[in-house]
Each structure stands twice: as structure tokens, then as C-alpha cells.
Amino acid sequence: MIFPKFTTTGIGSLPHEAIRGACAAIIEHFDIPFWPQLPRRAFTESMILQYTEGMPFVKIDDSRERVWIERADDDTPLRQFYEAYNTERPVSAISEPYAAGFYEMLMEIPKMPLMKAGKKLPFVKGHITGPLTFTLGLKDRDGRDIFYDEELREIAIMLLISKAAWQVDKLKELADNVVIFIDEPVLSSIGSSTYLGISEVEIKRLLKETIDGVKQTGAVTGLHCCGNCDWPMVFDVKPDIVNFDAYGYFNTIEIYREAMADYIATGGTMAWGIVPTTEAIRTEDADGIKRKFMDCFERLQKYDSSLVSNIMLTPSCGTGSLSTEESDKVFTILKGLKEFLLTQPAVVGDSGRE
């Protein structure tokens, strides 16, 4: 999938509690609209819980903000899950209490000028939590990650793919192409003492099966990790888009430029998370981000011009941990960066393909 030069989109979470305000900010600033996760609005919109509807044995304590899996002797929930999944195109809805921003976007996007003119948008974006982050974040009653329960691990993959399929079915009414990002922040922690004993083979299998399953729904796939990780492995599982934190971790991906070049040569897109969504945004400004981008761009260009041939732009991660003012600052800087880059002949001439 080839995107227009320096196409912008965002990662899921926003700090807003006002649903319409969050959607308006997205529509105003981004080329590819995405639906916002709003964890401050409700616990049900937190990254793990948001996708648990339909998961067998799931328990939720809203007052204590806890979610866990509690297996029972009665296997009826398992039978019901497998029966629901055993269809040609299994889908699992995300209800409005779990994704108010999704439902608001279904109403707001049709008000955009292109759609009012009777046309679809070129792209719209959804997202799911990745299988590793989901299974290493959701625990059983004893506090054990469900990753270590083989059956629940497989069910999680099936469930997440079905959540993507449901989004695609809804969003394709708005756009010619639906992009689904698979958000895997835990990838940056794999190999640490917390996750010793998890094999690279199994990590790769989970990612590959999820990416392939989401592709089969008709979506363009993206894999997002906002830290350092095994980038050659990420390229090997072949998402259509690799989204990385170019602001904080450019050096960690630069050293794998040969693997990156091979990935891009097969049609892959690099989405640069160039505007920080950490405390760093408080002291950053538009000029600083321009300099940061140009430094990274020129370093890669010296190695191989193909490394800068198909770039998207995003914030480094979601803005859910920021204030709404800081979130707006992130979005405004990103939009301004794209506008700046499109005025630079040396950059436009060597990057981005229509």
C-alpha cells in the first residue's frame, strides 16, 4: 500500500473526556481519521479491557477498576465462544460503553466535506491491542498472565481478529481502505526479566497469525511499538505499516537499516512517530521537531535513499497520558510538520510515493 507523501494519522488514546471534542480534534488535524480511545472517560476504554467483550470467563470490577479471567467448571462460555467463532467471517462487536469514540466517529466522519459530496474517504483507521500486550496484560484470578494458558492464548488471537473484522465492516462504509493498527507496547519489554522464558518463535507466531488474520478481514495492517524492540522480527512478520517512536528510539531502528530496506522494497511503509507524547512535549516546539525529523531523514538518506521512500507521520504514541492542551500541541506540531515538508523540494523529491 502506497500512501500520499507524509500522510498523517494517530495512535488510539486521547486524554479527552468530551467525546465530540476528541473526534473534532482528530478530524481537524489528521489525514487519516481514527477513532479515539478515551480511558479517562471510562475504565471500560482502557487498553486491555476495551477488547474483552466476548472473552470467556472475563470478570470486571468497575469500582476497583480490575479485569481478570476466572475459569469455572462449567465450560458453557467456551462452547459459546467457539460456536460464535465457527463462521465464515467471525466478528465480535465493541459496544458503545467500551468505545464511545468509535460510535461518535461513525456520526462525525459523514459530515466531512468529501463524504457530504457523496464520496468515501481514501482511508480511515481503527486499532486493536496486540496479542502479546493483551495476553501479558490480562491475568487470571491468581494473577498469572493468560499468555501462559495455551487455550486462552489462542482464544485471545481469535477474539482480537474478530474485533478487527467488526471494525472493518463498519468503517468500510466510510472509506475505500480501512487501516487497522495492532498496538504492541509490550514488545519493548520482551527479553527483560519480567518476561524471561517467552520464546521468540512463539512471539513471532502470535504476531504473524494476528497480522495475517487482520489482513484477511480486508484491512491494511500496521504494527505499533513505542519503544525499542526486535525490529528485524517485526519486519519479518510483514505488517503493511511499521510504526515506531522516531523521536525517542530512532537509533535503535537505524542500526537495522538493511532489514528495513528489504521491508520497504517489498512494499512496506515506515510510520515515523516523530512528535513525542511524553513529558518531552512540554519543552518541544515545531522548529525542534522539524530539525529532529530532518536530522533523522538525512542520516537514512545517506545510507540508502530507499529508506526514506515511503514515510507516514504519527505522534510517537497515544496522547492519553497528556493533558488535552498538550495533546492538541502534539497534533498541531505534526500537522505543521507535514505542511513544512511538502514545501521542501529536496525532501519531497526523494521521499513519499503517490
C-alpha positions in Angstrom: 0.0 0.0 0.0 1.5 3.3 -1.1 0.3 6.4 0.8 0.4 10.0 -0.3 3.5 11.8 0.8 3.9 12.2 4.6 0.3 11.0 5.3 -0.6 11.6 8.9 -2.6 9.5 11.4 -2.6 9.0 15.1 -2.4 6.3 17.8 -5.6 5.4 19.6 -5.7 7.1 23.0 -6.7 10.7 23.8 -7.0 12.5 27.2 -10.4 14.0 26.4 -13.5 13.2 28.4 -15.7 15.0 25.9 -16.3 12.5 23.1 -17.2 15.0 20.4 -14.2 17.2 21.3 -11.8 14.3 20.8 -13.3 13.4 17.4 -13.2 17.0 16.3 -9.5 17.3 17.2 -8.8 14.2 15.1 -10.7 15.3 12.1 -9.1 18.7 12.2 -5.5 17.5 12.4 -5.1 14.2 10.6 -5.2 13.0 7.0 -6.4 9.5 8.1 -9.1 9.9 10.8 -9.1 7.3 13.6 -11.5 6.6 16.4 -10.3 7.7 19.9 -9.8 5.5 22.9 -10.9 7.6 25.9 -9.6 5.9 29.1 -10.3 8.9 31.3 -13.9 8.8 30.3 -14.4 5.3 31.4 -12.4 2.3 32.8 -14.0 0.2 30.0 -12.0 2.1 27.5 -8.6 1.1 28.9 -6.3 -0.7 26.5 -6.9 -4.3 27.7 -10.5 -4.1 28.9 -11.7 -2.4 25.7 -11.4 -5.7 23.7 -12.5 -8.2 26.3 -16.2 -8.4 25.4 -16.9 -11.9 24.3 -13.8 -13.3 26.1 -14.8 -16.5 28.1 -14.7 -16.2 31.9 -14.0 -12.5 31.9 -14.8 -10.6 35.2 -14.9 -6.9 35.7 -14.9 -4.9 38.9 -15.7 -1.3 37.9 -15.4 0.1 41.4 -11.9 -1.2 41.9 -11.0 -0.9 38.2 -10.0 -4.5 37.8 -10.5 -7.0 35.0 -9.4 -10.7 35.2 -10.2 -14.2 33.9 -11.8 -16.6 36.3 -12.3 -20.1 34.8 -15.3 -22.0 36.0 -16.1 -25.7 36.0 -18.9 -25.0 33.6 -17.4 -24.9 30.1 -20.5 -23.2 28.6 -18.7 -19.9 27.9 -16.1 -21.8 25.9 -18.7 -23.7 23.8 -20.5 -20.4 23.1 -17.3 -18.7 22.1 -16.3 -21.5 19.7 -19.8 -21.7 18.2 -19.8 -17.9 17.6 -16.3 -18.1 16.0 -17.0 -21.0 13.8 -18.4 -18.9 10.9 -17.0 -17.8 7.6 -16.3 -14.3 8.9 -16.4 -14.2 12.7 -17.0 -10.7 14.1 -17.2 -9.6 17.7 -18.7 -6.1 18.3 -17.2 -3.5 20.6 -20.2 -2.0 22.3 -20.6 1.7 22.9 -19.7 1.8 26.6 -16.4 0.3 25.6 -15.7 2.6 22.6 -17.8 5.7 22.7 -15.3 7.4 20.3 -15.9 4.8 17.7 -19.6 5.4 17.6 -19.2 9.1 17.6 -16.8 8.9 14.7 -19.5 7.0 12.7 -21.6 10.1 13.0 -18.9 12.7 12.6 -17.0 11.4 9.6 -20.0 11.6 7.3 -20.1 15.3 8.0 -16.7 15.8 6.4 -16.7 17.7 3.0 -15.7 14.7 0.9 -18.4 12.5 2.3 -21.0 15.3 2.0 -20.0 15.4 -1.7 -21.1 11.8 -2.0 -17.6 10.2 -1.9 -15.8 8.0 0.6 -12.6 8.9 2.4 -9.5 7.3 1.0 -8.6 5.9 4.4 -9.9 5.6 7.9 -8.1 3.9 10.8 -9.1 1.5 13.6 -7.0 -0.4 16.1 -6.8 -3.4 18.4 -4.5 -4.3 21.2 -1.9 -6.7 20.1 -2.0 -10.4 21.2 1.2 -10.1 23.3 0.1 -6.9 25.1 -3.4 -8.4 25.6 -2.3 -11.8 26.9 0.5 -10.4 29.0 -1.7 -7.7 30.4 -4.9 -9.8 31.2 -4.5 -12.1 34.2 -6.3 -14.9 35.8 -7.7 -15.0 39.4 -4.3 -15.9 40.7 -2.5 -13.1 39.0 -1.0 -15.2 36.3 -0.9 -13.8 32.7 -3.3 -15.7 30.4 -0.4 -15.9 27.9 0.7 -19.0 29.9 -2.7 -20.7 29.4 -2.5 -22.1 25.9 -6.2 -22.3 25.2 -6.8 -18.7 26.4 -3.9 -17.5 24.4 -5.4 -19.0 21.2 -8.8 -17.6 22.1 -7.3 -14.2 22.5 -5.9 -14.2 19.0 -9.3 -15.3 17.6 -11.1 -12.6 19.6 -8.8 -9.8 18.6 -9.0 -10.7 14.9 -12.8 -10.7 15.2 -12.7 -7.3 16.8 -10.8 -6.0 13.8 -13.2 -7.7 11.4 -16.1 -5.9 13.1 -14.4 -2.5 12.8 -13.6 -3.2 9.1 -17.3 -4.0 8.4 -18.3 -0.7 10.0 -15.6 1.6 8.7 -15.6 0.4 5.1 -18.9 2.2 4.7 -16.9 5.4 5.3 -13.6 4.8 3.4 -12.2 2.9 0.4 -9.5 1.5 2.7 -9.5 0.6 6.4 -6.3 0.6 8.3 -6.0 -1.4 11.5 -3.1 -0.8 13.8 -2.1 -3.6 16.1 -0.8 -1.9 19.2 2.1 -3.8 20.9 3.8 -1.7 23.5 4.8 -4.8 25.5 7.2 -5.7 22.6 9.7 -3.2 24.1 9.8 -5.3 27.3 10.2 -8.7 25.8 13.5 -10.1 26.9 13.5 -8.3 30.2 13.5 -10.2 33.5 9.7 -9.7 33.6 9.2 -11.8 30.5 12.0 -14.4 30.6 11.1 -17.7 29.1 8.9 -16.4 26.3 10.3 -17.8 23.1 11.0 -15.7 20.0 9.3 -18.4 18.0 6.0 -18.0 19.9 6.2 -14.2 19.9 6.6 -14.3 16.1 3.8 -16.8 15.7 1.3 -14.7 17.7 2.2 -11.6 15.7 2.1 -13.3 12.4 -1.2 -15.1 12.9 -2.8 -11.8 14.1 -1.4 -9.8 11.2 -2.4 -12.4 8.7 -5.9 -12.7 10.3 -6.4 -8.9 10.2 -5.3 -8.8 6.6 -7.9 -11.4 5.7 -10.6 -9.1 7.0 -9.6 -6.7 4.2 -7.7 -4.2 6.3 -4.3 -2.6 5.7 -2.3 -3.7 8.8 0.0 -1.6 11.0 2.1 -2.8 13.9 2.8 -0.1 16.5 5.5 -0.3 19.2 6.5 2.9 21.0 9.9 1.6 22.3 12.9 -0.5 21.4 12.2 -4.0 20.1 13.5 -6.7 17.8 12.9 -4.7 14.6 14.1 -7.5 12.2 11.4 -9.8 13.7 8.8 -7.0 13.3 9.8 -6.7 9.6 9.7 -10.4 9.2 6.0 -10.7 10.2 5.2 -8.3 7.4 2.6 -5.8 8.6 1.9 -3.3 5.8 3.0 -0.4 8.1 5.6 -0.4 10.9 5.0 2.4 13.3 8.0 3.3 15.6 8.9 6.0 18.0 11.3 8.1 15.8 11.6 10.8 18.4 12.9 8.6 21.3 14.2 5.5 19.6 15.4 6.3 16.1 18.9 5.0 16.9 17.5 1.6 17.8 15.9 1.1 14.4 18.7 2.9 12.4 21.1 0.0 13.0 18.7 -2.4 11.3 18.6 -0.3 8.1 19.4 -3.3 5.8 16.4 -5.2 7.2 14.3 -2.0 6.9 15.4 -1.6 3.3 14.3 -5.1 2.5 10.9 -4.5 4.2 10.4 -1.3 2.2 11.4 -3.0 -1.0 8.5 -5.4 -0.6 6.0 -2.5 -0.3 6.2 -1.8 3.5 5.6 1.7 4.9 7.5 3.2 7.8 5.3 5.4 10.0 7.6 7.7 12.0 6.3 8.6 15.4 8.2 11.9 15.4 6.3 14.1 17.9 6.7 13.0 21.5 3.8 12.1 23.6 5.8 12.1 26.8 6.8 14.9 29.1 9.2 16.0 26.4 6.3 17.7 24.5 6.3 20.3 27.3 9.6 21.8 26.2 9.5 20.9 22.5 8.3 23.2 19.7 7.6 23.0 16.0 11.1 24.1 15.0 12.7 21.5 17.2 10.6 18.7 15.7 11.5 19.9 12.2 15.2 19.7 13.0 14.8 16.3 14.6 13.0 14.9 11.6 15.4 16.4 9.1 18.4 15.0 11.0 17.0 11.5 11.0 15.8 11.8 7.4 19.3 12.9 6.2 21.1 10.2 8.1 19.0 7.5 6.5 19.1 9.1 3.1 23.0 9.0 3.2 22.8 5.2 3.7 20.2 4.5 1.1 17.5 6.8 -0.5 15.0 3.9 -0.5 14.9 4.1 3.4 13.1 7.4 3.1 10.9 6.5 0.1 7.6 5.8 1.8 7.1 7.7 5.1 4.0 8.3 7.2 3.9 10.6 10.1 2.4 10.0 13.6 2.8 11.0 17.2 5.2 8.7 19.0 2.3 7.0 20.8 -1.2 7.8 22.0 -1.7 11.1 23.9 -3.9 9.6 26.6 -1.4 10.4 29.4 -1.1 14.1 28.5 -3.4 17.0 29.1 -5.9 18.0 26.4 -3.8 21.1 25.8 -0.6 19.0 25.4 -2.5 16.6 23.1 -3.6 19.5 20.9 0.0 20.7 20.8 1.2 17.3 19.6 -1.4 17.2 16.9 -0.7 20.8 15.8 3.0 20.2 15.5 2.5 17.1 13.5 0.2 18.8 11.0 2.6 21.7 10.7 5.5 19.3 10.1 3.8 17.8 7.1 2.9 21.2 5.7 6.6 22.2 6.1 8.0 19.0 4.5 5.8 19.4 1.4 7.5 22.8 0.8 11.0 21.2 0.8 11.9 20.1 -2.7 14.9 18.0 -1.6 12.6 16.1 0.8 9.6 15.7 -1.4 11.7 14.8 -4.4 13.3 11.9 -2.7 10.5 10.5 -0.4 6.9 9.6 -0.5 5.2 8.0 -3.4 1.8 8.6 -4.8 
